[in-house]
């Protein structure tokens, strides 16, 4: 025990070494910018910074890299709340309620809540890392491939609760996400699946462009249609910041539960923050007595993901440090730093010095705590100007968001095709929103798909069908069924009770006949697409076709059930939020913004980023937003200067050559 405390204090002293602390601050600065900018992402930034650690010692290198990584989720939440664009893929869930709060004039409260809950989650993660490393090994090793596969399905079932009373759509959406994850080359056999002869699909479709398309484009369309600023109400003096901090402590039990959920789920390889954020959000929904408030600006929908995002780092570090098994993409890149420094993760990291490097492990704990405390303090200092951004006219914000959308999509893989993916999934996300289909399960299915497929094949290959009778599998399956069925039965019971007491209107009687409206048409397209995917998989072979069959067949059957519901029970009209705008104006503004979205894409394709960015911003501000010359020139110049200095000079992003240059 004395050796443990000695290593803990030694780690703290090493972090406060001047060179180490300075490098950690530089890493925090890089992470701050990376988190706010959509699309760059923590893994991308870490990969770019990895060459700089060659001349650093071990403590300096990990202080620099972990300081950068630890803050990206925190600052990514700022972009998610203010713009409805995920600064990080791991902060997409914050958009659901955080951006809704910003639109309701509660940007300060949302930011205060997400920052404070992030700090609590980070401290929880650091403490969990310190306590759990010596004792976690038996727990992780007790899981086999069958249990990992069932855990993936359990995650989908949890997020299906995001769909409220219509969980069937949520489960179908999760199945669609799992099928999307099969696009590309099968990792074992190398067989192409759903690539349609396109080389860029061999690696599958990225989470970043899909996330940006699913959320940023529908939000941009909504902002253009409303013709207002991001916030519909005045922020005032941003007094809600303190209220958001208080919300964290009012809901401290929820924040701690979500911190624990994020930390311990992240111990399992593949279950990173992209997964835990949605599990935490689902838990916040399930544990709430008034679920109907979520999605409309409920602060609990901000607190849960905020805590889970930052606690995930501690959990993923546990398996990376103790077993040398990277639990996420970020941890895989971090392993490169271990190799560069000549350090082998494993038992040596758990043994006190001089025989081991436990002091280095505990330095990770202090870096996580200090970097998050510093970041949250800086964010609170600048919250007022950040929240005031929501009062900027939509006409000024929209061209900047569109440029960030395409920059974020391109920056992940430096692939032009990802911008096409953004357009496709932006259209799909917009339609799903109009048809009241949940989008989060699709994203979670995409994240869990590779892990689930790999574990399913290993389970079948090693155990045959006998893996289905393993005790762990049966227990997780029972929990999954409970998670799916319990909300359904509870909802029906509450509805019957309300009808019996006369406190709610009785359920509308079903109308006879077939009602084939837009909802039924969309469901039919979904079912037909799944059927075509299953038909295409007939020649994949057993290895490559197993996962599409296991997931696709049940998903198709459920889609047919949903189709039957849609044609026999017409969807009731809901408020669109456009009641104050005439239908003709809504249609005109929708067509206009769709044209500008496509126009921005075409400008980048024909002229390249360097010329298209300032030209598009200038034309939009002058023709569509009708801004004055001074505002137009100022916004265009400073936007171009920021773009040029960061992406072209500092990051040296290899932008594609303009198409027009190929003709000269």
N, C-alpha and C positions, 0 to 999 in steps of 0.2 A: 504493500500500500504506500509506503514511504517512497519507493521508487516511482510509483505512478504519479504522485504529487510532485516529485522532483522533475519528472519528464514534462508534466503540465506547466510548471513554472518556467522550465527551461525553454519550452516552446514559445511562451509569452515573451520572454526576454529576447529570443531570436527575432521575433516579429518586430519588436521595437528597435532593433538595430537600424541605424539611420539609412543605410543603403536598402535594406529589406523593406522598411516602411515607405521609403520614397518610391520604390518600384511597385509596391502595392497601391499607392495613390495613383500612379500612372495607369496601372491596370484598371482601377476604379473609373478613372476618366475615360478610358477607352470603352469600358463596359457601359458607362452612362450613355455615351453617344450611340453605341451599337444597339442598346436596348430600346432607345427612343426611335431609331430609324427602322421602319418596317423592312423585313426581308433579310437584313444582314445576318442576324442570328448569332447566338453565343458560340456554337460550333465553328461557324465561318470565321469569326473573329479570332477564336483560339487557334485555328489552323493557320491564319495569317500571322499571328504573333509567335508561333512555335519556333521559327528560326532564330528569334532574338534571345532564347534562353540558353544557347550553347555556352555563352561566356559567363553565365550566372552560376552561383552555387545553388544547392538544392532548395534551401529555404527561400532565397530570393526568387528563384524560378517559379515555385508554387505559390508564393505570395502574389507575384505578378499575374499568373494565369487564373488562380482561384479568386483573387480580388476582382478581376475582370468578369469572370463567370458568375460570381455571387450576386452581382448587381444588375445583370441584364434582365432578369425576371421582374425586379422591382421597377426599373425604369421603363420596361416594356409595358407595364400596366398603365403608365401615364398616357402613352399613345393610344392604348386600347380604350381608356376612359374618355379622352378628349376627342379623338377622331373616329373611333369605331374601327380603327385599323390595328391589327395586332402588331405591336412593336416586336414581339417574339411569338413564334407559334405556340409557346407555352403560356401565353397570356390571352389567348383567343377567348377563353371562357369569361374573362373579365368584361368583355364587350357586352354580354347579354344583359347584365343589370347595370354595370358601371357606365356604359355609354348612354343607357336609358336615363340614368340619374343626371348625366351631363345635359341631356336634352331637356330635362325637367328643371334645369337651373341649379342642380345640386352637384356640380362638378367638384367644388371644394370638399363637400362631405364625402363624396366617392373617393377622391384622392387621399384625404385624411384617413379614411377607413382602410384603403388598400395598402397604403404605406405603413401604417402602424401594424396591421395584421401581417404584412410581409416581414417586418422586423421581429415580431413574435415568432413567426414560423422559422426564420433564420436562426434565432437563438435556440429554439427548440431543436432544430436540426443539428446545431453544433453540440448541444448537450447530449443528444442521442448518439452522435458519432463518438463522443468521448466515452460514453457508458457502454455502448452496445458492441463495439468492435471485439472485445475479448470473449463475448458470450454468444455472438450471432452465428458462428460457424455451424454448429449442429442444426440450427433451425433451417438455414438455407440448404444444407446438404440433404435434409430430409425430403425435399421436394424433387420429384422426378418429372419427366416430360409429360405424363398424363395430367399431373396436377397443374403444371404450367399452362397446358392447353385449356383446362377448365377455368383457370383464373382469368384467361383472356375472355372467355365467354361470360364469366361473372361480371367483368368490367363492362361489357356491352349491355348486360341486363340492368346494371346500375344506371347507366346513362340513359337507358330507355325511359326512366322515370322523368327525364327532362321533358318528355312529351305530354306531361300532365295526365289527363284521363285517357288520351288516345295513345296508349303504349304500343299498340300494334304498329302504327307508323314508325315509332321509335325503333322497334326491333327490326323492321324491314330496312330502315335507314342504316342501322348498324350492319346488317347483312350486305347492303350495297357497298358500304365502306370496306368490309372484309374482301369482297370480290374485287374492288378497285385495287386493293393491295396485291392482287395476283398478276396485275399487268406487268409485263417485262419478261426477263429470262428466268426460268425455273432455276433456283440456286444449285440444285444437284444435277439434274439431267441436262440443263442448258437449253431446253425446249422453249421456243418463243410462245408466249401466251398473250393474246389480244394486242399484239404490237402492230398489226395491219401493215407490215412492211416498213414501219417507221423506225429508224435507228434510234431516235431520241427516246423512244418508249422502251428500249431494252433495259434501261435502269429503273423502269417504273415511272410513276408520276409523283412529283415531290409534294410533301406536306405543305411547304411554304406557299407555293402558288395556289394550291387548292384553298388553303386557309384564307389567304388574301382575297381570292376571288369570291369565296363563300360569304365573306362578311363586308369587305371594303366596298365592293361594287354595289351591292344592294343598299348599303348606307349612303353611298354617294348619290345614287339615284333618288333615294328618299330626300336627301338634303336639297337636291336640285328641284325636286317637285314642290317641296314646301317653300322654297325660295327665301329661307330665313338663315340665321346663323345656326351653328351646331346646337346651341342651347336655345330653347324656345322662350325661356324666362331669363330675367336679369340675374347675374351672379351676385351683384352688389359688392359688399366688402369681403366676400368669401368667408363669412363667419361660419360656414358649415364645416370648415377644416377641423376645428376643435370638436365639433359634433361627431365627425367621422372617427376621430381618435377615441372619443367616449364610446362610440358604438363598438369599437374593438373590445373594450373592457366590459361593456354591457353584455356582449355576446362572447365573453372570454372562453366559456366552455365549448362553444362551437368552434372558435378559432383554434383551441388546443386540440380538439378532436380532428379537425382537418389537418393540422400540423402533423399529428401522429399518423394520420392516413397517408399524407404525402410522403412522410419519411419512411414508413415501414413498407408501403407498397413499392417505393422506389428501390428497395433492397433487391427486389426481383429483377433480374436483367431484362431489359426491354421495356420496363414499366417506368418511363421517365416522366418529366413534368407535363409533356403533351398528353399523357394519360391521366396523371393524378389530378390535374386541374379539373377535368370533367368529373372524375370520381368525387372530388371534394364538392363540386357544385351539385352533383346528384345527391350527395349526402345532406347538403344544406336544404335542398328541396324536400327530400324524404322526411327529414327530421322536423320540418316546419309544420305547425298546425294550420297555416294559411298559405298553401302552395300557390294560390291564384295570383299572389303579388309578384312572384318571380317572373322575370322577363320584362317587367314594367318599371324597374328601378328599385328593387329591394336591396337594402344594404347588405343583407346576409349573403346574397349572391355575389357580392364583392369580397366579403371577409373570408369566405371559405376558400375560393381559388387563390386569393392573395397569400394566405397562410400556407397552403399546400405547395404552391410554386416554389417558395423559398425553402421549405423544409425538404423538398425532394433532393436537393444537392447533398444533404447529409446522408440520406439513405443510399443514394447511388455511390457515394464515396466509400461506404462500408464494404460493399462487395468488391469494388475496385482495389481498395487498399488491402483487404484481408485475403482475397482469393486471386487477385489479378484478373478478375472477370469484369470487363467494362459493362456497366449497367445501362449506359446510354451512349449516344454518339459523342457527346461532350467528354465523357469518361474515356472513350476509346482514343480520342485525340490526346487526352491527358496522359494516357499510358505512353504515348510517344515522348512526353516530357520525362517520364520515369526512365525510359530507355536512354534518352539523351544524357540524363544525369547519372546513368549507370546504376540505377536503383531497381531492385526486383521486388515487386509487391508480394506480400505474403507474410509468413510468420515473422520475418525480420522487422516488419513495420509495427509489430505488436510487442516487441521485446525492448525493455529499457536499455539505454546506452550504458556502457560502451559496446555491448554485443549487438544491440539492435538500434532501431531508429524510431522508437516510440516518441521521442521529443519532436521529430519532424512531423509525425502523425498529429500530435497535439498542436503543432503550429498551424495545421490546417483548420483546427477548431477555432483558434483565435483569429485567423484571417477571415473566416466566414462571419464571425461575430462583429469584428471591428469594421470590415468593409461594408456590411449592411448598416451598422450604426452611422457611419460617416455618410453613406449614400442617402439614408432617410433624412438625416439632418440637413444635407444640402438640398434635397427635394423640398423639405418644408420651408426652407428659406426662400425658394423660388416658386412656391405654389401659386401665389397670387398672379404673377404674370403668366404662368402656365395655364391657370384656369381661365384667365381673361381671353385666352386664345379662342375659347368657345363662343365669345361674343363677336369675333371677327365675322364680317359678312360672308355668307356662303359662297358668293360669287368669287371672292378672293381665295377661299380655302380650297374649293373644288379642283382647280387646275393643279394646285400643289399636291393634293391627295392623289389625283390621277397619275401624276409623274412618279410619286412615291410607290404607287401600286405597281407600275411597270418596272421601276428600279428594283423594288423588293423581289419581284418575281424573277427578274434576270439575275440578280446578284447571288442567289443561292448556288446555282450551277454554272453561271455565265452562259446560259443557253437561251437563245431567242425563242425556242419552242415553248419555254415555260410561260412566256407572255401570252401565247395562244391558249395554254392551259388556264391561265387566269381568266381570259375572256369566256371560255367554255363553262368553267365552274362558277364564274360570276353570273352568267345567264341562268345556270341551273339553280344557284343559291337564291336568286331573285324569284324564280318561279316557285321554288320550294317554300319561300317565305309567303308568297301570295296564296299558295295552296295549303298553308298551315302544316307543312311537313317539317319536322325538326332537323336541323343541320348538324348539331354536335355529335350524334351517334355515327354519322358518316365519317367525320374526322377521326373519332376514336377507333372505328373499324379499320380505317386506313393505317393508323398507328399500330394497332395490335395485330394486324394481318400477318406480317412476316413472322412474328413470334409464334402466333397461333398455328400457322401452317407448318413451321419447322417442328413444333412440339407434337402436332398431330401425326406427322409422318414418323417421327422417332417412336412415338407410343405404339403405332400400328406395326412398325417394323420390328420393334423389340418384344412386344407383348401380344401381338395379334389383337383379337377383340377382348382378351382377358383384362386389358387395362381398364375397361369400363367398370370392373368389379372391385377395383382397389378402394380401400376405405376412404382415402383422401379425396378421390374422384367423386365418390358417392356423397360425401359431406358437402363438397363444393357445389355439386349438382343440386343438392337439396336447397342450399342457400340461394342458388340462382333461381330455382323455381319459386322460392319464397319471395325473392325480390321482384319477380315478374307478376305473380298472382296476388300477393298481399295488397298492393295499391288498388288493383282492380276490384277485389272483394270489398275493400274498405270504401272505395268510391260508391259502389252500388249500395252498400249498407247505408251510407250517409244520405244517398239520394232517396232511398226507400223511406228512411226515417223522416227526412224533410217533407216528402210527399204525404206521409201519414199524419204529420203534425200540422200540415197546411202552411208551413213556413216557406215553402218554395213552390213554384208552379209545377204542375204535373208534367211528366215527359210528353212531348208532342207526339201525337199518335202517328204511326207510320202510314205513309200514303202508299196506296197500291200502284202497281205499274213500274216502269223503268224510267229513271230520270238520269239521262246521260249528259251531265254538265262538264265544266272544265275540270273539276276535281276528279271525276271518273275518267276523263280523258288522260289526265296526267298519270293516274294510277295504272291505266291500261298501258301507257308508254313504258312505265317502270317495269311492269310484269313482262311486256314483250321484250324489253332489253335484257332482262335476266334470262328469259327463255332462249334468246339468241346466244347469250354467253354460254349457257349450258350446252347448246347445240354445237357451238364452236369447240367446246372442250372434249368432244367425243374422241378426237384423235390425239389428245395430249399424252395418253398412256397413264398407267396407274399412279406413278410418282407425281407427275405434274398435274394430273386431273383430280386427285383425291380431294384436295381442299376445295376447289371450285364445286365439286359435286356435293360434298358434305355441307357446305354453306349455301350453295345456290338452290338446291332442291327445296329445303325448308323455307328459304326466303321467297322463292317463287310461289309456293303454296300459300304463304301468309299474304303475299301481294294479291293473289286471287281472292282471298277472303276479304281483304280491304276493298278490292274492286266491287265485290258483291255488296259490301256496306255502302259504298259510294253511289251505286246505281239504285239501291232500294231506299236509302235514307239521304235525301239531298242535304248538302252542307248548308247550315244556316248562315245568313249574311252576318258579317261582323263589321265593326267600325274600322275604317281604314286609316283614320287620322287625317283624312283629306276633306272632311266634311265642309270646312270653311272655304274650300277652293272648288270652283266649278269643274264638272267632269271634262269639259272641253279643255280647260287650262291644264288639268292633270295629264291628259293625253298629249297635249302639245309639249309640255315640259318633259314628259317621259321620253318622247321621241327625240327631243332636242338633246337631252343628256346622253341618250344612247348613241346619237350621232357623234357627240364630242368624245365619248369613250372610244369608239371605233376610230375617230379622227386622230386621237392621240397615238393609238397603236400604229396607224398607217404612217403618221409623221415620223415616228421612231424607226419604222421599217424602211422608209424611203430615204430619210435624211440622217439617220443615226442619232444616238442620244445627244451628242455634243451640240448639234444644230437644232434638233427637234424640241429639246426641253425649253430653251428661251423663246423659240418661235411660237410654240404652242401656248405657253403661259401668256405671252404678249397678245396673241390673237384672241384667246378666250377672254382675257380681262377687258379688252377693248370692244369686242363685238358682242359677246354674250353677257358679261357682267356690266358692261357700259361704265367702266371706271374712268376717272379722269386721267389725263396724260401723266401727271406727276405720280399718282399712285401706280399706274400701269408700269411706267418705266422703273420706279423704285423696286416694286415687287419682282419684276422680271430680272433686274440686275442682281439683286441680292440672292435670289433663288439660283440664278446661274452661277454666281460666285461661289455659293455654298456647294453646289453640285460639282463644279470644276475642281475646287480645292480638295474636297473630300474624296470623291470617287476617282477622279483622273490623276491628281497629283499625289495624294497621300496613299490611297489604296491601290492605285494603278489597275483598276478594274478593266479587263480587256473587252471593251465594248465592240459589238460587231460593226463591220464596215457598212456604210449606207448602201442600199440597193442601187440608188441612182449612180453611184460612183462606178458600178460595174459596167455601165454603158459608155464610160469615157476612158 
